[in-house]
Every structure is written in structure tokens, then in C-alpha cells.
Amino acid sequence: MTVSTTVTVRVPAKVNLQLAVGPRREDGFHALVNVFHAVSLFDEVTVKEAPPRQDFGLATLTASGGTRVDLAGVPLDATNLAARAAALLAEETGKGSPVEIHLDKRIPVAGGMAGGSADAAAALVACDRLWGCGLPQTDLMDLAARLGSDVPFPLMGGTAVGTGRGEILEPLVAPGRYRWVFALSSRGLSTARVFGEYDRLRPDAPAPRPSPAMEEALASGDAASLGAALTNDLERAALSLRPDLARVLAAGREAGALGALVSGSGPTCAFLVGDEDSPKAGGIEAEVVRALEAAGADSCVPAGSGDVLGATVV
């Protein structure tokens, strides 16, 4: 039997189609209703057996990325979520051995699309395969939730609603396939800062509730209905910290996007341009890209479609 010494996992970014945020809880987290949607903007995480050593611990990390990715914001030490994922899996299974983890990044760093969380999910899957742990998906999901609120969803992919602090997932009926444009920013936004600004702006935030309009739009597969239902309670806070994003959102809407919002805590802005197979989507996409560039977006990714599968061994 051939034993694999290298495993590569492809993992998607996410867009929050609905992000309803409640008041801050006693544990420091916020209660959320978070509709995740996996899109075809991927990182690839490669885990490779490494020789035993005493100096560097369980995992050493390297990273590469596209021209739109600021690798300066990617920690290459034990604080990286991918390294923490490997350490947690080793601790829980007792099967860990030294590994080299390489992050090939296309998901924006600190961009509100859960790139770090996606890498952690991919590292769990890759190390589980490399070390022969054989954990069921439910156990991997439990470990992912211990790493962070956004880590379980990239394991699942598709479209799902997250409750609690976002880690309790339930798949949603979502037969539609949609095309997206993402406006990226070279300046990231700290999730902690955005939540802090949200608390300042909405000290009396109500308990978050699911959106019937969102669930109906997803079930119908109609892009226009989905665009009208997009909401993000953190958008006002993100715009307070980055007022320039309002100009980008307005430009995309005026150019014909069916819906637009700040993705998660930002600063990436997401624009729904149509059904994946719609003959009009390509024209709208081109108009939106031109408008975003004219409005000062640092760069655009016009190739995102969704939903897509979660973390997958390639």
C-alpha cells in the first residue's frame, strides 16, 4: 500500500448573505444568525511530512499568494490558525508528527471572507488524512468550532445558517447558482475593531433573527430576490471605520448589481451580478467591474460563483 507523505486540500472563501448580530454575550462573543455561502475563490493548503526536530515544534509554515493577497498579514508561526488546527488534531488523536504546512492563498487576508478560518479547516482535513486519523466529519466539525466561529463552515461548504456565535450550522435549501464580483481592498479591517464599533453604534442591539425573505429567496433560486434580501448588521460599523467603502458599494449598485454588501466584517465588498447561466450576467459583471475600478476599488475578482463544496482533498 502506498502511504501518502503530502496532502493538498482546496478550501473556499465565504460570503455572508445575512449577518444578524445581537448584543455582546458574557463570554465576549456576539449571538449571530449568519447565512454562509461558499464561493469559488480558493486557498490551497498543502501538508507534508517533515523530519523530526526539536527547534520548530509540530508545524512550520510557508505562504505564497496571488497579486491581490497581502502576505504580510499572514503569521507564519504557531499563532496561525492552520498551525493551531494541526496542534489541536495531534493533541486530540495522539497521532501527530512534524509537518510542513504551505498556504497558497487567493482569499483576501483580513478581508471578511474567512481566509484564515478556511486555512484552518483545510489543515484539519489534510492532517487527518496524512496522519491516518480517520475522524468522522462530525468530530472534525467539533474541533473546528473550538478553533473559531468561522472555521466549521469551510468544512461543510454549500449554503448554511450558523447560530450561536456562528458555529452551529444547518444546511439551507439553495438550488440556485450565482455569479459574484468581489471588490478587494489593500487595507484590511480588524474583525475585533468592527465588532467594537458595532457595539458602540448599537448598544441596544436586539436578539438576531433569521430572515424569512432570505430563506425564501434561496429556496426559489431567484437571483433578483436573493439580491434584495442581502443584509449585514456589521456593514454600518465597517463603513464608519472605512467611509470609502460606501462609494464602492454605490458604484456597483448603480452599474447594475442585483445586490451588494460588505462581506462579513469587511473590507471586501460583494456584488451579486446574476444567475450563473444567465446570458445577462456577463454584461452586468463587466459593467460592475468597470464601475468599481473607477470608484477606487484596489482590485476586483470577477470570477466568483457559488455555492461550491467545502474543503476537498485534491
C-alpha positions as CSV (number, residue, x, y, z in Angstrom):
1,M,0.0,0.0,0.0
2,T,1.3,3.4,-0.9
3,V,1.5,5.8,2.0
4,S,0.9,9.5,1.2
5,T,3.5,11.9,2.5
6,T,1.8,15.0,1.1
7,V,-1.8,16.1,1.1
8,T,-3.3,19.2,-0.5
9,V,-6.7,20.5,0.3
10,R,-8.6,23.2,-1.6
11,V,-11.0,25.3,0.5
12,P,-13.4,28.1,-0.4
13,A,-14.0,31.6,0.8
14,K,-17.4,32.6,2.1
15,V,-19.8,35.4,1.7
16,N,-22.3,36.3,4.5
17,L,-25.7,36.6,2.7
18,Q,-27.3,37.6,6.0
19,L,-25.4,38.6,9.1
20,A,-27.6,39.5,12.0
21,V,-25.7,40.4,15.2
22,G,-27.1,40.5,18.7
23,P,-25.7,42.1,21.8
24,R,-22.3,41.1,23.3
25,R,-22.6,38.0,25.4
26,E,-21.0,37.4,28.8
27,D,-18.3,35.2,27.1
28,G,-17.3,38.1,24.9
29,F,-18.9,36.7,21.7
30,H,-22.0,38.0,20.0
31,A,-25.1,36.0,19.3
32,L,-25.4,35.6,15.5
33,V,-27.7,34.5,12.7
34,N,-25.2,34.0,9.9
35,V,-26.1,32.7,6.5
36,F,-22.8,31.5,4.9
37,H,-22.4,30.9,1.2
38,A,-19.2,29.3,-0.2
39,V,-17.8,30.8,-3.4
40,S,-15.2,29.8,-5.9
41,L,-12.3,31.8,-4.5
42,F,-10.0,29.2,-3.1
43,D,-6.9,28.8,-0.9
44,E,-4.9,25.5,-1.2
45,V,-3.2,24.1,1.9
46,T,-0.5,21.5,1.4
47,V,0.7,19.5,4.4
48,K,3.9,17.5,4.0
49,E,5.7,15.1,6.3
50,A,8.8,16.7,7.9
51,P,11.8,15.2,9.6
52,P,11.7,15.2,13.4
53,R,13.2,18.3,15.1
54,Q,13.2,20.0,18.4
55,D,13.5,23.6,17.4
56,F,10.3,24.4,15.5
57,G,7.6,22.4,17.2
58,L,4.9,20.4,15.3
59,A,4.4,22.6,12.3
60,T,6.5,25.0,10.2
61,L,4.6,27.3,7.8
62,T,5.3,29.0,4.5
63,A,2.9,31.0,2.3
64,S,2.6,32.2,-1.3
65,G,-0.2,34.1,-3.0
66,G,-1.7,35.9,-5.8
67,T,-1.0,39.6,-6.6
68,R,-4.2,40.6,-4.7
69,V,-3.1,38.9,-1.4
70,D,-1.1,40.8,1.2
71,L,1.1,38.0,2.7
72,A,2.5,40.5,5.2
73,G,-0.7,39.9,7.2
74,V,-0.3,36.1,7.4
75,P,1.5,34.9,10.5
76,L,4.0,32.1,9.9
77,D,4.3,30.9,13.5
78,A,2.2,28.9,16.0
79,T,-0.4,31.6,16.2
80,N,-1.6,30.9,12.6
81,L,-5.0,29.1,12.7
82,A,-3.7,26.4,10.4
83,A,-0.8,25.6,12.8
84,R,-3.3,25.7,15.7
85,A,-5.5,23.3,13.8
86,A,-2.7,20.8,13.4
87,A,-1.7,21.1,17.0
88,L,-5.3,20.5,18.2
89,L,-5.8,17.5,16.0
90,A,-2.5,16.0,17.3
91,E,-3.5,16.6,20.8
92,E,-6.9,15.0,20.4
93,T,-5.7,11.9,18.5
94,G,-2.2,11.4,19.7
95,K,-1.2,10.7,16.1
96,G,0.6,14.0,15.2
97,S,4.0,14.1,13.7
98,P,6.1,17.0,12.4
99,V,4.7,18.7,9.2
100,E,5.4,21.5,6.8
101,I,2.3,23.5,6.0
102,H,2.2,25.6,2.9
103,L,-0.6,28.1,2.3
104,D,-1.2,29.0,-1.3
105,K,-3.6,32.0,-0.8
106,R,-6.1,33.5,-3.1
107,I,-8.7,34.6,-0.4
108,P,-8.0,38.1,0.8
109,V,-6.3,38.5,4.2
110,A,-8.4,40.3,6.8
111,G,-11.0,40.8,4.1
112,G,-14.1,39.5,5.7
113,M,-14.1,36.2,3.7
114,A,-12.8,33.9,6.4
115,G,-9.4,33.1,4.7
116,G,-7.7,32.3,7.9
117,S,-10.6,30.1,9.1
118,A,-10.6,28.4,5.7
119,D,-6.9,27.5,6.0
120,A,-7.6,26.1,9.5
121,A,-10.4,23.9,8.1
122,A,-8.1,22.7,5.3
123,A,-5.3,21.9,7.7
124,L,-7.7,19.8,9.8
125,V,-8.7,17.8,6.7
126,A,-5.1,17.5,5.4
127,C,-3.5,16.4,8.7
128,D,-6.4,14.0,9.4
129,R,-5.6,12.3,6.0
130,L,-1.8,12.5,6.3
131,W,-1.7,11.1,9.9
132,G,-4.4,8.4,9.2
133,C,-6.6,9.7,12.0
134,G,-9.8,8.8,10.1
135,L,-12.0,11.2,12.1
136,P,-15.7,11.4,11.0
137,Q,-16.9,14.8,9.7
138,T,-18.8,15.4,12.9
139,D,-15.6,15.2,15.0
140,L,-13.7,17.5,12.6
141,M,-16.6,20.0,12.9
142,D,-16.3,19.9,16.7
143,L,-12.6,20.6,16.5
144,A,-13.2,23.4,14.0
145,A,-15.7,25.1,16.4
146,R,-13.1,25.0,19.1
147,L,-10.7,26.9,16.8
148,G,-13.1,29.7,15.9
149,S,-16.6,30.6,15.0
150,D,-16.0,30.7,11.2
151,V,-13.9,27.5,11.0
152,P,-16.7,24.9,10.8
153,F,-18.4,26.3,7.7
154,P,-15.4,25.9,5.2
155,L,-15.5,22.2,6.1
156,M,-19.2,22.0,5.1
157,G,-19.4,24.4,2.2
158,G,-22.6,25.0,0.2
159,T,-25.0,27.4,1.9
160,A,-25.8,27.1,5.6
161,V,-27.2,29.2,8.5
162,G,-25.0,29.5,11.6
163,T,-26.4,30.3,15.0
164,G,-24.9,30.6,18.5
165,R,-21.7,32.5,17.7
166,G,-21.9,31.2,14.2
167,E,-20.5,27.7,14.7
168,I,-23.8,25.8,15.0
169,L,-24.6,25.0,11.3
170,E,-27.7,23.9,9.5
171,P,-27.6,23.4,5.7
172,L,-30.2,25.5,3.8
173,V,-32.1,24.6,0.7
174,A,-30.3,26.6,-2.0
175,P,-30.6,25.2,-5.6
176,G,-29.5,28.4,-7.3
177,R,-26.1,29.0,-8.7
178,Y,-24.9,32.7,-8.7
179,R,-22.2,34.8,-10.1
180,W,-20.4,37.3,-7.9
181,V,-17.8,40.1,-8.2
182,F,-15.7,41.0,-5.2
183,A,-14.1,44.4,-4.7
184,L,-10.9,43.9,-2.7
185,S,-9.0,46.4,-0.5
186,S,-5.3,46.5,0.2
187,R,-6.1,47.7,3.7
188,G,-7.6,45.1,5.9
189,L,-10.2,45.6,8.7
190,S,-9.8,44.0,12.1
191,T,-12.8,41.9,13.0
192,A,-12.4,42.9,16.6
193,R,-12.4,46.6,15.7
194,V,-15.6,46.2,13.6
195,F,-17.4,44.4,16.4
196,G,-16.3,47.1,18.8
197,E,-17.6,49.8,16.6
198,Y,-20.9,47.8,16.2
199,D,-21.3,47.7,20.0
200,R,-20.7,51.5,20.1
201,L,-23.2,52.2,17.4
202,R,-25.8,49.7,18.6
203,P,-25.6,49.3,22.4
204,D,-29.3,48.2,22.4
205,A,-28.9,45.6,19.6
206,P,-31.9,43.2,19.6
207,A,-31.5,39.4,19.5
208,P,-30.7,38.2,16.0
209,R,-33.4,36.5,14.0
210,P,-33.4,34.6,10.7
211,S,-34.7,36.4,7.7
212,P,-37.8,34.7,6.1
213,A,-37.0,36.8,2.9
214,M,-33.5,35.3,2.7
215,E,-34.7,31.7,3.2
216,E,-37.5,32.2,0.6
217,A,-35.0,33.7,-1.9
218,L,-32.5,30.9,-1.5
219,A,-35.2,28.2,-1.9
220,S,-36.6,29.9,-5.0
221,G,-33.1,30.1,-6.7
222,D,-34.0,33.6,-8.0
223,A,-31.0,35.9,-8.1
224,A,-33.0,39.1,-8.0
225,S,-34.9,38.0,-4.9
226,L,-31.6,37.0,-3.3
227,G,-30.0,40.4,-4.1
228,A,-32.9,42.2,-2.5
229,A,-32.6,40.0,0.7
230,L,-28.8,40.6,1.3
231,T,-28.2,42.2,4.8
232,N,-25.3,42.7,7.1
233,D,-25.6,44.3,10.5
234,L,-21.9,44.9,10.6
235,E,-21.9,47.0,7.4
236,R,-22.7,50.3,9.2
237,A,-19.8,49.7,11.6
238,A,-17.4,48.8,8.7
239,L,-18.4,51.9,6.8
240,S,-17.9,54.0,10.0
241,L,-14.3,52.8,10.1
242,R,-13.9,52.8,6.3
243,P,-16.2,55.5,4.7
244,D,-14.6,55.0,1.3
245,L,-16.3,51.6,1.0
246,A,-19.7,53.4,0.7
247,R,-18.6,54.8,-2.6
248,V,-17.6,51.3,-3.9
249,L,-20.9,49.8,-2.8
250,A,-22.9,52.6,-4.5
251,A,-20.9,52.3,-7.7
252,G,-21.6,48.6,-8.0
253,R,-25.3,49.1,-7.4
254,E,-25.6,51.8,-9.9
255,A,-23.8,49.7,-12.5
256,G,-26.5,47.0,-12.3
257,A,-25.6,44.6,-9.4
258,L,-28.7,42.9,-8.2
259,G,-27.4,43.2,-4.6
260,A,-24.3,44.5,-2.8
261,L,-23.0,44.4,0.8
262,V,-19.8,44.4,2.8
263,S,-18.8,40.8,3.3
264,G,-18.7,39.9,7.0
265,S,-16.6,42.4,8.9
266,G,-15.1,43.8,5.6
267,P,-13.4,45.4,3.9
268,T,-14.2,43.2,0.9
269,C,-17.5,44.2,-0.8
270,A,-19.6,41.5,-2.6
271,F,-21.8,42.2,-5.6
272,L,-24.3,39.7,-6.9
273,V,-24.5,40.0,-10.7
274,G,-26.9,37.2,-11.7
275,D,-27.6,33.6,-12.1
276,E,-24.5,31.6,-13.2
277,D,-26.2,30.6,-16.5
278,S,-27.9,33.9,-17.2
279,P,-26.9,35.5,-20.6
280,K,-27.2,38.9,-18.9
281,A,-24.8,38.1,-16.1
282,G,-21.7,38.5,-18.1
283,G,-22.6,42.0,-19.3
284,I,-23.6,43.1,-15.8
285,E,-20.4,41.7,-14.4
286,A,-18.3,43.7,-16.9
287,E,-20.2,46.9,-16.1
288,V,-19.8,46.3,-12.4
289,V,-16.1,45.7,-12.6
290,R,-15.5,48.9,-14.6
291,A,-17.6,50.9,-12.2
292,L,-15.8,49.5,-9.1
293,E,-12.4,50.3,-10.6
294,A,-13.5,53.8,-11.4
295,A,-14.7,54.2,-7.9
296,G,-11.3,53.4,-6.4
297,A,-11.5,49.7,-5.6
298,D,-8.0,48.4,-5.3
299,S,-8.8,45.3,-7.3
300,C,-11.7,43.2,-8.4
301,V,-12.2,39.4,-8.7
302,P,-15.0,38.8,-11.3
303,A,-14.9,35.0,-11.3
304,G,-16.6,34.1,-8.1
305,S,-19.5,31.7,-8.3
306,G,-21.4,29.8,-5.7
307,D,-22.3,27.9,-3.9
308,V,-19.4,25.4,-4.0
309,L,-18.2,22.4,-2.0
310,G,-16.3,22.8,1.2
311,A,-12.7,21.6,2.0
312,T,-11.8,18.9,-0.6
313,V,-8.6,16.8,-1.0
314,V,-7.1,17.4,-4.4
